[in-house]
Amino acid sequence: MKKIYILLVLVAFALPSYAEMTGREIYQKMDDVDTSRDSSMDMLMLIERGNMKLVRRIDSVSKKYGDDTRTLITFEEPADVQGTMYLTWGYEDTEKDDDMWMFLPSENLTRRISGGGKKGSFMRSDFANEDIEKRAVDDDAHTLLKKEKFGGYDCYVLETVPMKKKETNYGKRRVWVHDSFFLPVKTEYFDKRGRLIKTALYGGFKNISGIMTYTKTVMRTEGTDNKTYLERTNVVYNTGVSDDVFQLSNLKR
C-alpha cells in the first residue's frame, strides 16, 4: 500500500502544470492581459520586399466598450500614404462580423472592407487586413498541444481553429504563449490546406503602467524574402480617449 501511495505522489509531481488549464482558459488569460480602458501609441512599420524597403509612421488609438473594442489607425508618413485611416469596430459576439472601414484621402473616399477584402494585404505589408482586427476568444476553438521553450521562454503551445463561418485566409493558427505573463511569443499562420504561410515573432516585452505589453513584431511570409517589422512606441494607457474619435464621420476630416 505504501509503494502505491509513493507511486501516486510521484505521478502527481510528474504531471505538467499546464494540464490544469484548457486551451480556451489560456487564450482567455491572453485576452485579459490588457486591463486598460483605452490606449494610444506610435508605430513604425518597415516593409522589406527584396531590395525594396517601405517605411510607414502610424498613430493608433483604441478604446473598449464593454467586451467590444474600437481602433483608429492613421498613417502619418510618408506623404503618399499620409492621412490614410483604418477604423475597426470589433465585437465579442461571435455571431457578429467586425466592421472595418478605410479612408483614402487622395480620393476623399471611405471604403468598407468586408468579406474577402479582409484577406488582402494591410498597406502592402506582410500583415493582412484581418490581422489588425482583435479576435474574440470564442471566434476560435483552442487546443493546448504541449508546453515547450521558445526564444528562452517557457511557453504553452496552442492550436486555434476558426469557429465562425466568415471570410478568413487561415485554416488555423499555432501560438506560443508565455507561461507567466500570457503574451504571444510566436504565431504560425496556416492556410486552409494546412500549409504554413507566414510566421510572426514578438518581443520587446515591457511593463507599461502595470500592463505587460509587447512592443516589437516581425511578420515573415514563407517561401519569400518578404518581412515586415512593426515597433510600437510611446504606448500610453487610460488617457480618456474621446468616443468621437471612433465615429465613421471622423474619417472624412
C-alpha positions as CSV (number, residue, x, y, z in Angstrom):
1,M,0.0,0.0,0.0
2,K,2.9,2.3,0.9
3,K,4.5,1.7,-2.5
4,I,1.3,2.5,-4.3
5,Y,1.0,5.8,-2.4
6,I,4.5,6.8,-3.2
7,L,3.9,6.0,-6.9
8,L,0.8,8.2,-6.9
9,V,2.7,11.1,-5.4
10,L,5.5,10.7,-8.0
11,V,3.0,10.6,-10.8
12,A,1.2,13.7,-9.5
13,F,4.5,15.6,-9.4
14,A,5.4,14.4,-12.9
15,L,2.2,15.8,-14.4
16,P,2.8,19.1,-16.2
17,S,1.3,22.2,-14.5
18,Y,-0.3,23.3,-17.7
19,A,-2.7,20.3,-17.6
20,E,-4.7,22.3,-15.1
21,M,-5.7,24.8,-17.8
22,T,-7.5,24.2,-21.1
23,G,-6.6,25.9,-24.3
24,R,-9.5,28.2,-24.0
25,E,-8.6,29.2,-20.5
26,I,-5.0,30.1,-21.6
27,Y,-6.3,32.1,-24.5
28,Q,-8.7,33.9,-22.2
29,K,-5.8,34.8,-20.0
30,M,-4.1,36.3,-23.1
31,D,-7.3,38.4,-23.7
32,D,-7.3,39.5,-20.1
33,V,-3.7,40.9,-20.1
34,D,-4.7,44.3,-21.4
35,T,-6.8,45.7,-18.5
36,S,-6.8,49.3,-19.9
37,R,-9.9,51.2,-20.8
38,D,-8.1,52.8,-23.8
39,S,-4.7,53.2,-25.3
40,S,-2.7,55.3,-27.7
41,M,0.7,54.6,-29.4
42,D,3.0,55.5,-32.2
43,M,4.1,52.7,-34.6
44,L,7.0,52.4,-37.0
45,M,6.5,49.9,-39.9
46,L,9.3,48.8,-42.1
47,I,8.3,46.6,-45.1
48,E,11.0,44.7,-46.9
49,R,10.3,43.1,-50.3
50,G,13.5,42.0,-51.8
51,N,15.6,45.2,-52.4
52,M,12.6,47.4,-51.8
53,K,12.1,49.0,-48.4
54,L,9.0,50.9,-47.4
55,V,8.7,52.9,-44.1
56,R,5.4,54.0,-42.6
57,R,4.8,56.0,-39.4
58,I,1.5,55.4,-37.8
59,D,-0.7,56.6,-34.9
60,S,-3.1,54.2,-33.3
61,V,-5.8,54.8,-30.6
62,S,-8.1,52.1,-29.1
63,K,-11.0,52.1,-26.7
64,K,-13.0,49.4,-25.0
65,Y,-16.8,49.4,-24.9
66,G,-17.5,46.5,-22.5
67,D,-16.1,43.5,-24.3
68,D,-16.1,45.3,-27.7
69,T,-13.1,47.3,-29.0
70,R,-12.8,50.2,-31.4
71,T,-9.5,51.2,-33.0
72,L,-8.4,54.0,-35.3
73,I,-5.1,53.7,-37.2
74,T,-3.8,56.8,-39.0
75,F,-0.8,56.9,-41.4
76,E,1.3,60.0,-40.8
77,E,4.3,59.3,-43.2
78,P,5.4,59.2,-46.0
79,A,3.4,61.7,-48.0
80,D,1.9,59.2,-50.4
81,V,0.0,57.5,-47.6
82,Q,-0.4,60.4,-45.2
83,G,-4.0,60.7,-43.9
84,T,-4.9,57.1,-44.8
85,M,-7.1,55.7,-42.0
86,Y,-8.4,52.4,-40.8
87,L,-11.3,52.3,-38.4
88,T,-12.4,49.0,-36.9
89,W,-15.2,48.1,-34.6
90,G,-14.5,44.7,-33.0
91,Y,-17.3,42.7,-31.4
92,E,-17.1,40.0,-28.8
93,D,-20.3,38.5,-30.2
94,T,-19.2,35.6,-32.4
95,E,-22.4,35.9,-34.5
96,K,-21.5,39.4,-35.5
97,D,-18.8,40.3,-38.0
98,D,-16.3,43.0,-37.1
99,D,-16.8,46.3,-39.0
100,M,-13.8,47.8,-40.9
101,W,-13.5,51.0,-43.0
102,M,-10.6,52.6,-44.8
103,F,-10.4,56.2,-45.7
104,L,-8.3,57.2,-48.8
105,P,-7.5,61.0,-48.7
106,S,-6.4,61.1,-52.3
107,E,-9.9,60.2,-53.4
108,N,-11.7,61.6,-50.3
109,L,-13.4,58.2,-50.2
110,T,-14.3,56.0,-47.3
111,R,-14.5,52.3,-48.3
112,R,-15.9,49.5,-46.3
113,I,-13.7,46.4,-46.1
114,S,-15.6,43.2,-45.7
115,G,-15.6,39.5,-46.7
116,G,-12.6,38.7,-48.9
117,G,-11.3,42.2,-48.6
118,K,-10.1,41.4,-45.1
119,K,-7.7,38.8,-46.5
120,G,-5.9,41.5,-48.5
121,S,-2.6,43.0,-47.6
122,F,-2.5,45.8,-45.0
123,M,-0.8,48.7,-46.8
124,R,1.5,46.4,-48.8
125,S,2.9,44.7,-45.6
126,D,3.0,41.1,-44.6
127,F,0.1,41.7,-42.3
128,A,-3.4,41.1,-43.7
129,N,-6.3,43.4,-43.0
130,E,-7.8,40.7,-40.8
131,D,-4.6,40.7,-38.7
132,I,-5.3,44.2,-37.4
133,E,-8.7,43.0,-36.0
134,K,-8.9,41.8,-32.4
135,R,-10.2,38.3,-32.4
136,A,-12.8,37.4,-29.8
137,V,-11.9,34.4,-27.6
138,D,-14.7,32.3,-29.0
139,D,-14.0,33.2,-32.6
140,D,-11.8,30.1,-32.5
141,A,-11.6,26.7,-30.8
142,H,-8.4,26.5,-28.8
143,T,-6.5,23.3,-28.1
144,L,-3.5,23.0,-25.8
145,L,-0.9,21.0,-27.7
146,K,2.1,21.0,-25.3
147,K,4.5,23.1,-23.3
148,E,8.0,23.9,-24.6
149,K,10.7,26.5,-24.6
150,F,10.9,29.0,-27.4
151,G,13.2,32.0,-27.5
152,G,14.3,31.2,-24.0
153,Y,10.8,31.4,-22.7
154,D,8.6,28.6,-21.3
155,C,5.5,28.6,-23.5
156,Y,2.2,27.0,-23.9
157,V,1.6,26.0,-27.5
158,L,-2.0,26.4,-28.6
159,E,-3.7,25.5,-31.9
160,T,-6.6,27.8,-32.7
161,V,-9.1,26.9,-35.4
162,P,-11.7,29.4,-36.7
163,M,-15.3,28.7,-35.5
164,K,-17.2,31.3,-37.4
165,K,-18.3,30.9,-40.9
166,K,-16.7,34.1,-42.1
167,E,-14.0,35.0,-44.6
168,T,-10.6,34.3,-43.4
169,N,-7.3,33.4,-45.0
170,Y,-6.4,31.0,-42.3
171,G,-7.3,27.4,-41.6
172,K,-5.6,27.5,-38.2
173,R,-3.0,29.3,-36.2
174,R,-0.4,27.9,-33.8
175,V,0.5,30.2,-30.9
176,W,3.4,30.1,-28.4
177,V,2.2,31.9,-25.3
178,H,4.5,33.0,-22.5
179,D,3.5,30.9,-19.5
180,S,3.7,33.7,-16.9
181,F,2.6,36.9,-18.5
182,F,0.5,35.3,-21.2
183,L,1.6,37.3,-24.3
184,P,2.3,35.7,-27.6
185,V,5.9,34.9,-28.4
186,K,5.4,33.4,-31.8
187,T,2.4,32.7,-34.1
188,E,2.4,30.5,-37.1
189,Y,-0.4,31.0,-39.7
190,F,-1.6,28.1,-41.8
191,D,-3.9,28.2,-44.9
192,K,-7.0,26.0,-45.3
193,R,-4.8,23.2,-46.8
194,G,-2.7,23.1,-43.7
195,R,0.3,24.8,-45.3
196,L,2.4,27.3,-43.2
197,I,2.1,30.7,-45.0
198,K,3.7,33.1,-42.5
199,T,5.2,33.5,-39.0
200,A,5.1,36.3,-36.5
201,L,7.7,36.8,-33.8
202,Y,7.1,39.1,-30.8
203,G,9.5,40.8,-28.4
204,G,10.4,44.0,-26.6
205,F,8.2,42.9,-23.6
206,K,7.6,45.7,-21.2
207,N,5.5,46.5,-18.1
208,I,3.8,49.8,-19.0
209,S,1.6,51.3,-16.3
210,G,1.1,47.8,-14.8
211,I,0.2,46.2,-18.2
212,M,2.6,43.7,-19.8
213,T,3.0,44.8,-23.5
214,Y,4.9,43.5,-26.5
215,T,6.4,46.4,-28.5
216,K,8.1,44.6,-31.4
217,T,6.7,42.2,-34.1
218,V,8.3,40.7,-37.1
219,M,6.0,39.1,-39.7
220,R,7.6,36.8,-42.3
221,T,6.0,35.4,-45.4
222,E,7.0,31.8,-46.0
223,G,8.9,31.0,-49.3
224,T,9.8,34.6,-49.9
225,D,12.3,37.2,-48.6
226,N,9.4,39.4,-47.6
227,K,9.1,40.6,-44.0
228,T,7.5,43.4,-42.0
229,Y,8.9,44.9,-38.8
230,L,6.4,46.7,-36.5
231,E,7.6,48.6,-33.5
232,R,5.2,50.3,-31.0
233,T,6.5,53.3,-29.1
234,N,5.1,55.9,-26.8
235,V,2.5,53.4,-25.6
236,V,0.1,55.1,-23.1
237,Y,-2.9,53.6,-21.3
238,N,-6.0,55.2,-19.8
239,T,-5.8,58.7,-21.1
240,G,-9.5,59.1,-21.6
241,V,-9.8,58.9,-25.4
242,S,-13.0,60.6,-26.7
243,D,-15.7,58.5,-28.3
244,D,-15.8,61.0,-31.2
245,V,-12.5,59.6,-32.4
246,F,-14.2,56.3,-33.5
247,Q,-17.2,57.8,-35.3
248,L,-17.4,56.9,-39.0
249,S,-17.9,60.5,-39.9
250,N,-14.5,61.3,-38.3
251,L,-12.8,59.6,-41.3
252,K,-13.8,62.4,-43.6
253,R,-11.8,65.1,-41.7
